[in-house]
Amino acid sequence: MSDHLNDVAQAAPHAQPLSPPEFKVRPVTLTYLLVLQGLPTLGVLALGAPSYALFNQPIPWMEMSLVIGGVAFFLTYLSSYPWRYRIIEALLAPATWLILHLAGYI
């Protein structure tokens, strides 16, 4: 059998294993928070609204706002923002829907 894997390990006994880079919290900017809310809004509406229009059905705005909030939460999570910003981003679209619904616009 070949012993080439052991030869490499023995050739460099002083080599240290690589450590992962240090985690740093991304600085929060208003522009980036607006982008993190706008992208899910455009994405969900671009993917969801045409299918309802195609079958001549009303758009379920409450469910759409919940999906927008979920996608915004996920993108904020991927961006390594603190929890308070994740919750704010997740609740912004459903809160907007609720206010518009109570006002009688939707």
C-alpha positions as CSV (number, residue, x, y, z in Angstrom):
1,M,0.0,0.0,0.0
2,S,1.0,3.6,-0.6
3,D,2.2,5.5,2.4
4,H,2.2,9.0,0.8
5,L,-0.3,10.5,3.2
6,N,1.9,9.7,6.2
7,D,5.0,10.9,4.4
8,V,3.5,14.4,4.0
9,A,2.5,14.6,7.7
10,Q,6.0,13.5,8.7
11,A,7.6,16.0,6.3
12,A,6.3,19.0,8.1
13,P,5.9,18.2,11.9
14,H,6.2,21.9,12.8
15,A,3.1,23.0,10.8
16,Q,0.2,24.2,12.8
17,P,-3.4,23.4,11.8
18,L,-5.2,26.3,10.2
19,S,-7.6,28.1,12.5
20,P,-10.8,29.7,11.2
21,P,-10.8,33.5,10.9
22,E,-12.0,35.5,13.8
23,F,-15.7,36.3,13.8
24,K,-16.5,40.0,13.5
25,V,-19.9,41.6,13.7
26,R,-20.7,43.6,10.6
27,P,-21.2,47.4,11.2
28,V,-24.9,48.3,10.9
29,T,-25.7,50.9,8.3
30,L,-29.1,52.2,7.3
31,T,-28.5,51.7,3.6
32,Y,-27.7,48.1,4.1
33,L,-30.8,47.5,6.3
34,L,-32.9,49.1,3.5
35,V,-31.3,46.8,0.9
36,L,-31.9,43.8,3.2
37,Q,-35.6,44.8,3.2
38,G,-35.9,45.8,-0.4
39,L,-34.3,42.7,-2.0
40,P,-36.7,40.2,-0.3
41,T,-39.7,42.5,-1.2
42,L,-38.7,42.6,-4.9
43,G,-37.8,39.0,-5.0
44,V,-41.0,37.6,-3.4
45,L,-43.2,39.9,-5.4
46,A,-41.4,39.1,-8.6
47,L,-41.7,35.4,-8.0
48,G,-45.1,35.2,-6.4
49,A,-47.3,37.9,-7.9
50,P,-47.2,36.7,-11.5
51,S,-48.4,33.3,-10.6
52,Y,-51.5,34.7,-8.9
53,A,-52.1,37.0,-11.9
54,L,-51.7,34.2,-14.3
55,F,-54.5,32.2,-12.7
56,N,-56.6,35.4,-12.0
57,Q,-56.5,35.0,-8.2
58,P,-56.2,37.8,-5.6
59,I,-52.7,38.2,-4.1
60,P,-52.6,37.0,-0.5
61,W,-50.8,40.0,1.0
62,M,-50.6,38.7,4.5
63,E,-48.8,35.5,3.5
64,M,-46.6,37.5,1.1
65,S,-45.6,39.9,3.9
66,L,-44.8,36.9,6.1
67,V,-42.6,35.4,3.4
68,I,-40.9,38.7,2.9
69,G,-40.2,38.9,6.6
70,G,-38.8,35.4,6.6
71,V,-36.5,36.0,3.7
72,A,-35.3,39.4,5.2
73,F,-34.6,37.6,8.5
74,F,-32.6,34.9,6.7
75,L,-30.5,37.5,4.7
76,T,-29.9,39.5,7.9
77,Y,-28.8,36.2,9.6
78,L,-26.4,35.5,6.7
79,S,-25.0,39.1,7.0
80,S,-24.1,38.4,10.7
81,Y,-26.1,41.2,12.1
82,P,-27.1,41.2,15.8
83,W,-30.4,39.6,16.8
84,R,-32.3,42.9,17.3
85,Y,-31.8,43.8,13.6
86,R,-32.8,40.4,12.5
87,I,-36.1,40.7,14.4
88,I,-36.7,44.3,13.1
89,E,-36.1,43.1,9.5
90,A,-38.4,40.1,10.0
91,L,-41.3,42.2,11.5
92,L,-41.1,45.2,9.2
93,A,-43.1,43.8,6.2
94,P,-45.8,42.0,8.4
95,A,-46.2,45.2,10.5
96,T,-46.6,47.3,7.3
97,W,-49.2,44.9,6.0
98,L,-51.1,45.0,9.4
99,I,-51.1,48.9,9.4
100,L,-52.3,49.1,5.8
101,H,-54.9,46.4,6.5
102,L,-56.2,48.2,9.6
103,A,-56.3,51.5,7.7
104,G,-58.4,49.8,5.0
105,Y,-56.0,50.1,2.1
106,I,-55.6,46.3,1.6
